[in-house]
């Protein structure tokens, strides 16, 4: 299990370690800062090694490789592991607009655990480092990082965005230790000019963001927003501690101004706010370092809000078939989809079900569209819905089916609504409800809670917004809250598609997929996922089938990108073609991205 914690759970984790396990808070802070310094040291070393002989860090186009001590979480094997900035970046005296500088970055947003690698770099570190600290505990972590990097030979300058007297407790201890060891410190209290910070960043190789941690729950404004603005206009590498300052650790939404980091070193466990599309954009590549305390007993007390889908777990659920299996045992799927002018969605869904292992797949569509469908299929069967006998013709098509996929391209008229209600609410079987079928329940999601059989809902943010009566933007601003609300209303398994797809289960668990990339943002990609899940439902428990479908679908995008080097141009039909090989690799315990089982 790879647990993901909320803000409150991480606070409880630290409190339990201090109060019940008698680990002093200053020790936790030291372990966090030391782990972050190890990661930063390894990044400096890797970037320097990319251009031997260069003074200091090489050009920002260089990509670090993962340190040998790193244990991959998922998907550390994605191409372009380091992915800081790429392309030409103008020097400070001719700096581009901040948006242009940010757009020059190419990042793949992997996540990895770093289990106390010690001192992974070759010293001294030839790098100029700026550390921007706040007055709270995140600033204390920054002082620890600054002290360790100073000890390792880096040229370090700390800027404190508050008066020194505001720094108290464990943070004060580390503030004083850094200063008394000769560390350079410049105070930038409210009202102070930010020109010293701007000048230092113009000469820096990297900046460490230690302004705010996970405890932030209000928008950043005024002086501190201005400090963040300066950090975001810098062209040097930016590394955030715990979460990028300004990111809500629970929702993943920015709270006013927010730092856009290239790398984030988070402490103890993944924070759920890092695992949203916006959180991933702001955090960049995420490194998880431990706090020097055993997790299991503390997690048993404080719990976790979600888990990451692991390829090992999915692989273990993909059992080999018996030699005597026949097509009906392999899986009999009915795809209720398509209409005049929208036959492609039905074909993509059905073909994906076949490629994922269903032995028999039948497309059930409207009588006026069925003839055109029949001319385009070979392995697939077809049946039609008589608009004058909708219920009767559907009952005939449903007989003997193991799972149904309903909705892609099906239509939004009254006859489609009658068909959707008959199947989704009345048929006692396994159903994957997508696209138009979901839209028919806009404004009445509670009706889904009365459905017979088991439901899997597969919305994107727009479809989930229509279901819940809000905008797609509102859903994206609180993806986890929205998907939990949908489960409460419908009692279904709900997966919210997008970067970092979220699966919410009726028992309260949430699962998050870390694989995938923008190449999957292509027409029909969701239809393929619907067919894949329907096929897997024929042989797996529903939550396992949904998890497997989501991960395999995402991995198909990653494999395609690894093969082509591109983050665009993938066709939805190509996703399905990659599925059998991915199933084989996962079932054998291999690495799907290596090309070897």
Buried (B, 14 or more C-beta within 10 A) or exposed (E): EBBBBBBBBBBBBBBBBBEEEEBEBBBBBBBBBBBBBBBBBBBBBBBBBBEEEBEBBBEBBBBBBBBEEBEBBBBBBBBBBBBBBBEEBEEBEEBBEBEEBBEBBBBBBBBBBBEEBEBBBBEEBBBBBBBBBBBBBBBBBBBBBBBBBBBBBBBBBBBBBBEBEBBEEBBBBBBEBBBEEEBBBEBBBEEBEBEBBBEBBBEBBBBBBBBBBBBBEEEBEEBBBBBBEBBBBBBBBBBBBBBBBBBBBBBBBBBBBBBBBBBBBBBBBBBBBBBBBBBBBBBBBBBBBBBBBEBEEBBEBBEBBBBBBBBEBBBEBBEEEEEEEEEEBBBBBBBBBBBEEBBBBBBBBBBBBBBBBBBBBBBBBBBEBBEEBBEEBEEBEBBBBEBEEBBEBBBEBBEEBBBBBBBBBBBBEEBBBBBBBBBBBBBEBBBBBBBBBBBBBBEEBEBBEEBEBBBBBBBBBBBBBBBBEBEBEBBBBBBBEBBBBBBBBBBBBBBBBBBBBBBBBBEEBBBBBBBBBBBBBBEBBBBBBBBBBBBBBBBBEBBBBBBBBBBBBBBBBBBBBBEEEEBEEBBBBBBBBBBEBBBBBBBBEBBBBEEEE
